[in-house]
Amino acid sequence: MKIKLALALAATFIGLQSTLRPVRAWDHGGHMIVAQIAQKRLHPNVRARVEKLVPLIPDFRAERAGRKPQPYTFVSAACWMDDVRGSQKRESLSSWHYIDVPCGGQVGDVHEQNALDALKLAEVVLRSPQVDEKTKAEWLAVALHVVGDIHQPLHCTDREIGGNTFPLADVPGLEKRIRRDGKAVDRAAPAKGVNAAVYGRLHALWDSAYRYDVVRQKTAQGTRGTIKVLYALGSSAVVPTAKLEEVARDIERVFGPKSEGTSDLKAPAWIRESNRIACDWAFDTPRKRKPSQKYFERAHDTACARLAIAGVRLSAWLNTIFAVAVTSDAGAYRQSRFSSGPSMGRK
């Protein structure tokens, strides 16, 4: 028997019992690039629909900072899952940022709550006519972020806990194991003078790999390469719109998919792609040593391509989700592994 989805689920948020680990995938700039690429591809009716939901997304940053809430935009809402860290109301969403697929394993081998679970739940919530608008707004923000996350290769592998225990600099503390007992996470800072984003953990490098490229220069000693920061993007609150649009346009033009056939809606396939990159070569750099120029080049190009295709796929996913109203069977929820979420509102 079909009953209202809201009555089948808890009305208040229940913290997930998840493994703690650093969970930032792309940095804020990366997530906003994905959303920027997606936004311009939305069907006009779908864009109008999501623009009605976005202002309803709660600004928990304002609560912590003691300031007036600032409304999200479609693009900045892609950072909401990172922005809510530290909020007691949504304090345990960490496992929804990644999926620890073993190298050589299958997506279905992962039984802990994960990013794919979050995206599946977001789909049903957003399709359901039985869920209120404010709740849908939060789940829209979850979807905007998670689609980006699962295109970051190191968020789709359990190797070295997604690169978080793989140090790229010989810095005391960087190789400490991250505890999985739910009590603590090693967040040892790199030594003074070490750029954590580039020479800290491998995972951190991939978070911002789209920013870095090898610029070749001719010198008296021959041609040499230097690592250059191409894009100086900040947090979702301060990135100039024009700059973001420029960067997204450049990345899509150079690295975007050549065929619309790559905009399929099969999220497990997206995860398998990321997992293959992580397992095939993302760890092919020495521990505690600066990666080679060749590695930087490949990581940069791959990261840009993943951002571009994530944006194309996000737009196709949203166009499909909001194109058809689907009545959801709450029984399917009760039988799933989704016991909690941001919130499950009632009409």
N, C-alpha and C positions, 0 to 999 in steps of 0.2 A: 504494500500500500504506500502511495506517495504522500508524504507529509511535508510540511514546510521545512526547508533546510535549516532555518534558524532554530527551530525547535529541536532539531536533531543534534545540535552542537552546543557547546558551552557558550554562554553569552559573554563571559569574561575571559581574558587572556590567562592561560596556564603556561608557565615557563616550560620550555622543552628541556628534556633531560639529554643534553647533547655534550659531545666531546668539545672541550675548549681548545681553541687554537687561534692564532692571528687569522682573521678572515677577510681582510681587504683583498679584493681581486684587482680589477683595474682601479686606478686612483679616480678621484672625482672627475678629472678631465676625461678619462677614458669612458666612464659610464655616460657622461654627457655627450660625448661624440656619438656613441651608439644611439642615444635618444634623438640627437639632432638629425642623424641620417634617417632614422625611422620616421620622424615627424613629417618630413616633407613628402613621404611616400604614403601617408595615410589617406584613405578615401575621405573626401570632404565631410561626409556624414559621420564617419568614425572619429575624425578629428574634432568635430563639434561635440560629439559625445564625451570624449575623454577630457576635453577642455572644461566641461561642466563638472567632472569629477575631481580634477586636480586641485582646485582651490579648497576642497574638503579634506585634503591630507593634513593631518595634525603636525604642527611644528614643535616637536619635543625639544629642539635646540633652544627655543625661546624660554621654555620652562626652566631649563638648567641655567640659562644665562640671565634669567630674570628680566627679560625684555618682551616687548610686544611681538606676537607671532607675525611672521612674514609668509605670505602665500607662496607656495611652490608653483613652478611652471612645469609643463610637460617634461622639459629637458632637465631641470634641476631635481625633479621628483625621482629621477633615476638614481639619485644618491641617497634617497630616504633610508634605505636599509643600513647604510653606514652612519647616517645622521642620528639614528635612534639608539646607537650604542651609548650606554650609560643611563638610559631611561629605564626606570624600574617597570614602567608599563609595557615595554617591549624588550626586556633585557636578555632574552634567551633565543634570539633568532640566528645565532651564529652558525648552526649546522645547515641552514638553508642557503648559505653562500657557496657551498661546494658539494662535491660527491666523490668520495674516495674509492674510485674504481681501480682495482689492482691491474698492474701491467699484465696483459694476457688474459684478463678476466672479462666479465660481462657487466653491463650496467645493472642488470638484475641481481648481481651478486652482492650488492650493497643493501644492507637491511636497516641501517640507521637512517633516521630522518635526514633528508638531504635536499639539494637544490631541485632535483627533478620532482620530488614530492611537493615542494612549495609551488612549483609552476603548475603542476596538475591541479592542486587545490585552488590556485588563483583562477585557473580556467573555469572551473565549475562555479566558483563564487561570482565571477564576472558575467557568466552566462545566465545565472539564475535570476528570475523575476521576483524571487522571494527574499532577496537580501537588500537591505537599505543602502542608500547612496554613499553614506559616510564609510560604511564597511567596504563597499566596492572600491572606494577611493584608495584605501590602504592597500587592498590587494592589487590594485593597478600599480601602485608604487613598488610592491614586491615583484611583480612580473617585469616591470621596466628594469629592475636591478638584476634579477636572477638570469634573465636571458643574456645579459652582458657577462655575468659571472661564469656561466658554463661555456663561454667561448674563450675564457682565459685558460690555457692548457694546464697550468699547475693547480687549477681548482677542480680538476677532473682526474686526479691520480692520488693514490695513497703512498706513492714513493716519497721517502723522506718527508712524510706528512706534507705533501704538496710543495716541497722545496723549502719549507720553513726551517728545517734542520740541516740545510746544505749551505755552509758558509762560503762566501766568495772572497773573504779577506781573513788573514790570520789575526783575528781579533779575539781576545779572551771573552768567553761567554757566548759567542755566536753559535757554538756547536752543542750547547747544552740541550738535552732532550726536553721536548715539550711534554709536560705531564698530562696524562690522560685520565687522571683520577677525579677531574671535575673541581679541583681545589685551587689550582694555580696554573699560570702559563708563563713560561720564560720569555720575558720581553727585554733581555739584556741589550743595552744600547751599544753601538759600536764605539770604538775609541775615538778620541778627539782627532779631527782631521780626516776621518773616514766617511765618505759619502754613503750613507746607509742604503739609499735607493739603488746605487750602482754596485757597490762593493760589500753590501751586507749579506743578507740571505738571497738565495737564488729566486725565491718567490717574490721578494721585493723588487728585484730587477725586472721581472716579467710584469709586475703591476704597472710599471711606467715605461716598458720597453718601446712603446710607440713613440716616445719622446726623443729617444736617442738614436743617432745615426753616425756612421763613420764618414767624416768629411776628409777627402784626400787632398793633400797639399803638396805642391812641388817645392823641394828645397835643394840646396846645393848638394846634399847627400843623397838626393833621389826623392821619390814619392813616398810620403808617409801618411798615415791616417791618424786622426784624432777624433775622440768621441765628443760630439756636440749635442747640446740640448736644443732640439728643434722647436719644441712647444713649451712655453712657460705658462701653463695653466694652473690656476689655484683651486680653491674650494668652490663648491656650488654657489656660494653666496657672493663671490667676487669675480668670477670669470666674465669678461665683457662678451656680450652676445655676438658682436661682429667678429671678434677673434675666434670664438668657438665655431661660428659658421664657416669661417675661412679654413680652419684646421680640418673640420669634418668634410668640407668640400674637397680639399686637397687629398685627404686619405681615401675618400670614396673614388675620386677620379683616378688615382694611381693604383690603388690596391683593391678596389671594389670588384665584385664578381662580374664576370663577362656575360653570364647567362642568368636569367631570372629563375631558371630551374633549380638554382641553389637556395631558393627561398622556401624550401619545403618546411612543413610544420612538425617534423618528427624530432622532438627534443632529444630522445636517446641517441639519434644519429649525430646530433651536434656534440653531445658529450663524448661519443666514441671518437670523433675527429680530434677533439681536444686531448683526449687520453692518448691517442696515437702520437701526437706531436710531443707530448710530455715524455712518453715512454721510449719513443724512437730516437730522440736526439736532444731534448731540452736539458738533460743532465750531462751532456757531452762537453763538459768544461771542468777543469781541475778544481778540486776543493781548495779553499784558502788561497786562491790566486785570481788575479784580475782576468776576466774572460778575454779572449782574443778579439781582434777587430772583426775577423770573419764571423765569430759567434755573435757579436753585437749586431752586425749587419743582418744576419739571418733572423735573430730574435726580433729586431725592429721591423723587418718586412713582414714577418709572420704575425706579429702583434697587430700591425696596421690592417692586414688582411682579415684577421679575426674580428677586429672592431667593425670593419666595413660590412662583412657578411652578417654579423650580429644585428646591425642596424636594419639591413634588408629583411632579415628573418623576423625581427621584432615587429616591423610594420605589417608584414604578411600575417603574423600571428594575431595582432590586434584587429586587423581588417576582418579576419575570419571570426574571431571571438564576438565582436560587436555587430556582425552582419546578420546573425540569426539569434533570436531569443530561444533558449532551450530550457525546458523545465527539468530540473535536476532531481534525481532520486536520492533522498536523504539516506536511504538504506545503504547506498554505495559508499557514502561517507563513513557510516558507522563501521563498515567492514574494512575500510582502508586503514592505513597507518597514520592518518591525520587525526590526532586527538586534540590539537590546539592550533592556534594561529594568531595573527595580530589581534583580531577580535571577530566575533561572529554576530553581527547585529540582527535585530528582529524588526520586521515591518510592523 
